Amino acid sequence: MTSVVLPLVGLEKTISRNVVTNITREFLIQTGLDDVKLRIRSSTGDTVFKGYGKYTTDNEPEVKKLDITYSETVPLEGTEVMASYQNEHRRIAYDPPIDFYARPIYVDTEVTIELSLTTASRDEINIWKNKILTKISQGMTFTLHDVEYKYLLPNHLYHFIKYIHTLEENQGGYGRDFIEYLRYLSDGRLIYGSDIAGVNKGLFAKEVQRRIIGRWDIDALENEIKEYDDGKWNTSFSYKFTYQRPISIYVKYPIIVHNQPLEPKYVVPKSLLNDADSDIVYRDRFLAGLDVLEHQINIDMNSRRYPKIPWFDDRIIDNKRPNTIITASILVGITEDDKRSLLNLRDISPLSMHSKVLQWLADGEHQYVTRIYESLLHISLYENNRFVEDSILEVDADLNVKAKKDLNIRREYRVIISIIDDFCLLNAGAKSRLLANEDVLSIFFEEVEREGKRYSPVRGYYNIKTYGRKNLNCNFVMKTVQLFYSEIFRREG
């Protein structure tokens, strides 16, 4: 999986104007001012809406006139904890089988509507003010609004969705055309069209925000009523509300769709394309947790807890087998013609297994490595991020890793190579075979020096070293030690 954040543009025209116009109409109807000649302008002076109430026509004199200017501010306080990557906001697009989705990122936006009301008499203004004060005195301090709008999505996202649809239909397809795929992705929230002015065309997201709280500025209701020279009267007041405005789209997507790798431009971040230092970086358990956090905010995709092929695969196996340490994760592909063959352990470039380990496997250990705790080395299969039962996997004498039945072309698969971190969990046959092979035993129990101390990846090593192999007592088990490095793998070059 990988992710990207795409900014939204043109929000003033597609969202702000819609929200302000609809909320203005609602509170004017509720307070009896739906018969005015209305003009709404943004803080930049652009006219957003111009029209007439239900009791006036274009040819009638301006009996009542309401000029409105609005402004928006985004308070900085709290933006650092906005829900950019949390699940509380509904996705605008979601394809569960491949785990592809797009979700808006919102910021709280405070809107102040300044109103200037002109009427033919002072009494008319007072009557209208008294209606508002009566509602407030009855406890109706706030008004709830529901607002519907649509906003233009980035053109890059539109073309990327088309690309994902093409890959899905190329192999293991569902027989959906692009319009049907849009409906499937979004339950009708995504539409292809143009804005109100008919200027901007593209993919739009429809959205409804409910229970937006609007409130009158009570102090402004005490503003004086002014008389003009032409005998008309004027007063000003303000109305405020806060809503969540989408500002960006967070997109998360796989690096392989129906066993077809995505083009590199969609997978490898530009900041890493020229990064020569793509060596595997190991972390202790605490720093590995920081790696996950860093990835969520797109800081460091190059930090990894174990070797991965390809190196930019950021899928984290979070449900590994008990008492195992992952030493490699390999994204594999199947085809329509062959849905069982996965890989050969002799050919996993750019990594290579130690030659003595390969020979140990070929001499007979291969028949045990797919069954947990029957060998110190364990090979398992994951479908998406779900563990597949051991019984489905096999390794032959030529070290080919295969599935025993056809796999699903629509799913992504990873072969996970691990070692058991506690020698005492192995069955008797696994222990005896390992203890009979001095060379392999030394490779698995290789000590590594870190910060002046020496470590072994497997619990029980010091028992062998101290008490001898014949006197090994599994009741004397050392504390868990995180694997920093294993000699079973060596990087090519």
C-alpha positions in Angstrom: 0.0 0.0 0.0 1.0 3.6 -0.6 -0.6 6.9 -0.2 -0.7 10.5 -1.5 -2.5 13.7 -0.5 -4.0 15.8 -3.3 -5.0 19.4 -2.8 -8.5 20.6 -3.7 -8.8 23.8 -5.8 -11.6 26.2 -6.5 -13.2 25.7 -3.1 -14.6 29.3 -3.0 -16.8 28.7 -6.0 -17.8 25.1 -5.4 -18.2 24.9 -1.6 -18.1 28.3 0.2 -20.7 30.0 -2.1 -23.1 27.1 -1.9 -22.8 26.8 1.9 -23.3 30.5 2.5 -26.2 31.0 0.0 -28.1 28.0 1.4 -27.7 28.9 5.0 -28.6 32.5 4.3 -31.8 31.5 2.6 -32.7 29.2 5.5 -32.3 31.8 8.3 -34.1 34.5 6.2 -37.1 32.2 5.8 -37.1 31.4 9.5 -37.0 35.1 10.5 -39.6 36.3 7.9 -37.1 38.1 5.6 -37.8 36.0 2.5 -39.4 38.9 0.6 -36.2 41.0 0.2 -34.1 41.8 -2.8 -30.9 39.9 -2.0 -27.3 40.3 -3.0 -24.5 38.2 -1.5 -20.9 39.1 -1.9 -17.7 37.4 -0.8 -15.0 39.2 1.2 -13.2 39.9 -2.1 -16.2 41.8 -3.4 -17.3 39.2 -6.0 -21.1 38.8 -6.3 -22.0 35.3 -5.3 -25.8 35.5 -5.5 -28.3 38.1 -6.7 -32.1 37.6 -6.7 -35.5 38.4 -5.3 -37.7 37.0 -2.6 -41.0 35.3 -3.2 -43.1 38.5 -3.0 -41.1 40.7 -5.4 -40.3 40.7 -9.1 -37.6 42.3 -11.1 -40.0 45.1 -12.1 -41.1 46.1 -8.6 -39.5 48.8 -6.6 -36.9 47.9 -4.0 -39.2 47.8 -0.9 -36.7 45.8 1.1 -33.0 45.3 0.2 -30.5 43.0 2.0 -26.8 43.2 1.2 -24.7 40.4 2.5 -20.9 40.1 2.7 -19.3 37.0 4.2 -15.8 36.1 5.2 -14.1 32.8 6.2 -11.3 32.1 8.6 -9.5 28.9 9.6 -8.4 29.0 13.2 -4.9 27.7 13.6 -5.6 26.2 17.0 -6.6 22.6 16.6 -5.5 22.1 13.0 -2.5 20.1 14.1 -4.9 17.4 15.4 -7.4 17.5 12.6 -8.6 14.0 11.5 -6.5 13.8 8.3 -5.9 10.1 8.5 -8.6 8.9 10.8 -11.6 6.8 9.9 -14.3 9.1 11.2 -15.0 10.7 7.9 -16.8 8.8 5.2 -14.8 7.8 2.1 -15.8 9.3 -1.2 -14.4 6.2 -3.0 -13.7 2.7 -1.7 -12.8 -0.5 -3.5 -12.6 -3.1 -0.6 -11.1 -6.1 -2.5 -8.0 -4.1 -3.4 -8.1 -1.7 -0.4 -8.2 1.4 -2.5 -9.9 4.4 -1.1 -10.1 8.2 -1.1 -11.1 10.3 1.9 -11.5 14.1 2.3 -9.3 16.0 4.8 -11.3 18.7 6.6 -10.5 21.9 8.5 -12.9 23.7 10.8 -13.9 26.9 9.0 -15.6 29.8 10.7 -17.9 31.9 8.6 -19.2 35.4 9.5 -22.1 36.8 7.5 -22.5 40.6 7.7 -26.0 41.8 6.8 -27.1 45.2 5.9 -30.9 45.6 5.8 -32.7 48.6 4.1 -36.5 49.0 4.5 -39.1 51.7 3.9 -39.8 52.2 7.6 -38.1 52.0 11.0 -41.0 49.9 12.4 -40.3 47.2 9.8 -36.7 46.8 11.1 -37.9 46.7 14.7 -40.5 44.1 14.0 -37.9 41.9 12.4 -35.4 42.4 15.2 -38.1 41.5 17.8 -38.8 38.2 16.0 -35.1 37.2 16.4 -35.1 38.4 20.1 -38.3 36.4 20.8 -36.7 33.2 19.4 -33.6 33.8 21.5 -35.6 34.5 24.7 -37.4 31.1 24.1 -34.0 29.4 24.2 -33.6 29.2 20.4 -30.1 30.6 20.5 -28.8 28.3 17.8 -30.2 27.1 14.4 -29.3 23.8 12.8 -28.6 23.7 9.1 -28.2 20.9 6.5 -26.2 21.9 3.4 -25.6 20.0 0.2 -22.8 20.9 -2.2 -20.4 19.3 -4.6 -16.7 20.0 -5.3 -14.3 19.3 -8.1 -11.8 16.5 -7.5 -8.2 16.8 -8.7 -7.8 15.8 -12.4 -5.0 13.4 -11.3 -7.4 11.4 -9.2 -9.9 11.2 -12.0 -7.3 9.7 -14.3 -5.9 7.4 -11.6 -9.4 6.0 -10.9 -9.7 5.3 -14.7 -6.3 3.6 -14.6 -7.3 1.4 -11.6 -10.5 0.4 -13.4 -8.6 -0.6 -16.5 -6.2 -2.8 -14.5 -9.2 -4.5 -12.8 -10.9 -5.3 -16.1 -7.7 -6.4 -17.8 -7.3 -9.4 -15.6 -10.0 -11.1 -13.5 -12.4 -8.3 -14.4 -16.0 -7.8 -13.3 -17.4 -6.7 -16.6 -18.1 -3.1 -15.3 -17.8 0.0 -17.5 -16.3 3.1 -16.0 -19.6 4.7 -15.0 -20.6 1.5 -13.3 -17.3 1.4 -11.5 -17.8 5.0 -10.3 -21.2 4.0 -8.8 -19.6 1.0 -7.2 -16.8 3.0 -5.7 -18.9 5.8 -4.2 -22.6 4.7 -3.9 -23.4 7.5 -6.3 -21.3 10.2 -4.5 -19.0 10.6 -7.5 -20.4 12.1 -10.7 -18.8 13.4 -13.9 -20.1 16.8 -14.8 -19.5 20.6 -14.5 -20.0 23.3 -11.9 -23.0 25.7 -11.7 -21.4 28.1 -14.1 -20.7 25.3 -16.6 -17.0 26.3 -16.7 -15.1 23.5 -14.8 -15.7 20.0 -16.0 -14.5 16.8 -14.4 -15.1 14.4 -11.5 -17.2 15.9 -8.7 -17.9 14.6 -5.2 -21.4 15.2 -3.7 -21.6 15.8 0.0 -24.1 16.8 2.6 -23.1 18.4 6.0 -25.8 18.1 8.6 -26.4 19.9 11.9 -24.2 22.9 11.1 -24.8 25.3 14.1 -25.6 28.9 13.2 -25.9 31.7 15.8 -26.9 35.4 15.8 -24.4 37.9 17.1 -26.6 39.3 19.9 -24.4 42.4 20.4 -24.8 43.3 16.7 -28.6 43.2 17.1 -28.3 46.3 19.3 -26.8 48.4 16.4 -28.6 51.6 15.8 -31.1 52.1 13.1 -30.1 54.8 10.7 -32.3 57.0 8.5 -31.2 57.9 5.0 -32.0 61.1 3.1 -34.4 59.3 0.8 -36.6 58.3 3.8 -35.4 54.7 4.0 -34.0 53.0 7.1 -31.0 50.8 7.6 -29.4 48.6 10.2 -26.6 46.0 10.2 -26.1 42.7 12.1 -24.2 39.4 11.7 -24.8 35.7 11.7 -22.0 33.1 12.4 -21.5 29.4 11.9 -18.7 26.9 11.7 -18.5 24.0 9.3 -15.9 21.5 8.1 -14.6 22.3 4.7 -12.7 19.7 2.7 -9.3 21.0 1.6 -7.5 17.9 0.3 -8.1 14.3 -0.6 -6.1 11.5 1.1 -5.7 8.6 -1.3 -4.5 5.1 -0.3 -4.0 2.4 -2.9 -2.2 -0.9 -3.5 1.0 -1.3 -5.5 -0.5 -4.2 -7.4 -4.0 -4.6 -8.8 -5.2 -8.1 -9.8 -1.6 -9.2 -9.8 -0.5 -6.4 -12.2 2.1 -4.0 -10.8 1.3 -0.3 -11.0 3.5 1.9 -13.1 6.5 3.2 -11.1 5.3 6.8 -11.2 2.4 5.8 -9.0 4.4 3.7 -6.6 7.9 5.2 -5.8 7.8 8.7 -4.4 9.8 11.2 -6.4 11.8 12.0 -3.3 13.1 8.4 -3.3 13.6 7.8 -7.0 17.2 9.1 -6.9 17.9 7.9 -3.4 20.9 5.7 -3.6 20.7 4.6 0.0 17.9 2.1 -0.3 19.7 -0.4 2.0 17.5 -2.2 4.5 17.2 -0.4 7.8 16.5 -2.4 11.0 14.8 -1.0 14.0 14.2 -2.2 17.5 10.6 -2.6 18.6 10.1 1.0 19.8 11.7 2.5 16.7 9.6 0.2 14.5 6.5 1.7 16.0 7.9 5.2 15.2 8.3 4.0 11.6 4.6 3.3 11.3 3.8 6.8 12.7 6.3 8.4 10.3 4.8 6.6 7.4 1.3 7.8 8.3 2.4 11.4 7.8 4.4 10.6 4.7 7.8 11.4 6.3 9.9 8.3 5.9 8.9 5.5 3.6 12.5 4.1 3.5 12.6 2.9 7.1 11.8 -0.8 7.3 11.8 -3.5 10.0 12.8 -6.3 7.7 13.8 -6.8 4.0 10.9 -6.4 1.5 10.7 -7.1 -2.1 10.1 -4.7 -3.7 11.8 -2.4 -1.2 9.0 0.2 -1.5 6.2 -2.2 -0.5 4.8 -0.6 2.6 2.4 -3.3 3.6 3.0 -4.1 7.3 2.2 -7.6 8.4 0.4 -6.9 11.7 -0.8 -10.4 12.4 2.3 -12.5 12.1 2.5 -16.0 13.5 3.2 -16.3 17.3 6.9 -16.5 18.3 8.2 -15.8 14.8 10.5 -13.1 13.6 9.9 -12.0 10.0 13.2 -12.0 8.0 11.7 -11.2 4.6 8.5 -10.2 2.9 8.2 -10.9 -0.8 5.3 -9.6 -3.0 4.6 -12.3 -5.5 2.4 -12.5 -8.6 0.2 -15.1 -10.3 -1.2 -15.2 -13.8 -4.3 -16.5 -15.4 -2.3 -19.4 -16.8 -0.6 -20.3 -13.5 -2.3 -19.5 -10.3 -0.1 -21.6 -8.1 3.6 -20.9 -8.7 4.9 -18.2 -6.4 8.7 -18.1 -6.3 12.0 -20.1 -6.0 14.1 -19.6 -2.9 17.2 -19.6 -5.0 16.0 -16.6 -7.0 14.7 -13.8 -4.7 16.8 -10.9 -6.0 18.1 -8.5 -4.7 18.4 -10.8 -1.7 20.0 -14.2 -1.7 19.8 -17.0 0.9 22.9 -18.4 2.4 24.2 -21.3 0.3 24.4 -23.6 3.3 20.8 -22.8 4.3 19.7 -23.5 0.7 21.5 -26.9 0.7 20.0 -27.7 4.1 16.5 -27.0 2.7 17.2 -29.0 -0.5 18.4 -32.0 1.5 15.0 -32.5 3.1 14.2 -29.6 5.4 11.9 -28.1 2.7 9.1 -30.5 3.5 8.8 -29.1 7.0 9.2 -25.3 6.6 5.5 -24.6 5.7 4.3 -26.1 9.0 4.8 -23.9 12.1 7.2 -25.1 14.7 8.3 -28.2 12.6 11.4 -26.3 11.4 13.3 -23.3 12.7 12.6 -21.7 9.4 9.0 -21.0 8.5 7.5 -20.0 5.2 3.9 -18.7 5.1 1.5 -17.1 2.7 -0.6 -14.0 3.2 -3.6 -12.9 1.1 -3.8 -9.2 1.3 -3.0 -8.9 5.0 -4.7 -12.2 6.0 -2.8 -15.3 6.9 -3.5 -18.3 4.7 -3.5 -21.7 6.4 -0.2 -23.6 6.3 -1.9 -26.5 4.5 -2.2 -24.6 1.3 1.5 -24.1 0.8 4.3 -26.4 -0.2 8.0 -26.3 -1.0 9.5 -28.9 -3.3 13.0 -30.3 -3.5 14.0 -27.7 -6.1 12.9 -25.1 -3.6 9.9 -23.9 -5.6 7.3 -22.4 -3.3 3.8 -23.2 -4.6 0.1 -23.2 -3.6 -1.7 -26.5 -3.6 -4.8 -25.0 -5.1 -5.5 -22.1 -7.5 -5.2 -18.6 -5.9 -7.5 -15.7 -6.5 -6.2 -13.5 -9.4 -8.0 -10.5 -7.7 -6.0 -10.7 -4.5 -2.4 -9.8 -3.7 -0.1 -12.3 -2.1 3.1 -12.2 -0.1 5.4 -15.0 0.9 6.7 -14.4 4.4 10.0 -16.0 5.5 10.4 -16.1 9.3 12.4 -17.9 11.9 11.0 -19.2 15.2 12.3 -17.1 18.0 12.2 -19.8 20.7 14.1 -23.0 20.1 12.0 -24.7 22.8 8.8 -24.4 20.8 10.2 -26.7 18.0 9.1 -30.3 17.9 11.6 -33.1 18.6 12.3 -33.7 14.9 13.1 -30.1 14.2 15.5 -29.8 17.1 17.4 -33.0 16.3 17.8 -32.1 12.6 19.1 -28.7 13.5 21.4 -29.9 16.2 22.8 -32.4 13.8 23.8 -29.7 11.3 26.6 -27.6 12.9 27.0 -25.2 10.0 23.3 -24.2 9.8 23.0 -24.1 13.5 25.8 -21.5 13.7 24.1 -19.4 10.9 20.8 -19.2 12.7 22.3 -18.5 16.1 24.8 -15.9 14.8 25.6 -13.3 17.4 25.4 -9.7 16.5 27.0 -6.8 18.3 24.9 -3.7 19.0 25.9 -0.9 21.3 28.6 -2.9 22.9 26.4 -6.0 23.6 26.1 -9.3 21.8 22.7 -10.7 20.8 21.2 -13.8 19.3 17.9 -13.8 17.5 16.7 -17.0 19.0 15.9 -17.7 22.6 17.8 -20.7 24.0 21.1 -19.9 22.2 22.9 -19.2 25.4 21.7 -22.5 26.9 23.4 -24.3 24.0 26.5 -22.1 24.4 26.7 -22.5 28.2 25.4 -26.0 28.9 26.3 -27.7 25.6 24.0 -29.2 23.0 23.5 -32.5 24.8 22.6 -30.8 28.1 20.2 -28.3 26.6 17.4 -27.6 29.0 14.5 -25.7 27.6 13.3 -24.5 31.1 16.3 -22.1 31.0 15.0 -19.7 28.4 16.5 -16.3 28.0 14.3 -13.2 27.6 13.1 -12.2 24.2 15.7 -10.5 22.0 14.7 -8.5 18.9 16.3 -9.7 15.7 18.7 -7.1 14.4 20.2 -9.1 11.6 20.2 -12.6 10.3 22.9 -14.3 8.3 20.4 -16.5 6.5 20.0 -13.6 4.0 22.7 -11.7 2.3 22.2 -8.7 0.1 23.6 -9.1 -3.5 26.5 -6.9 -4.5 
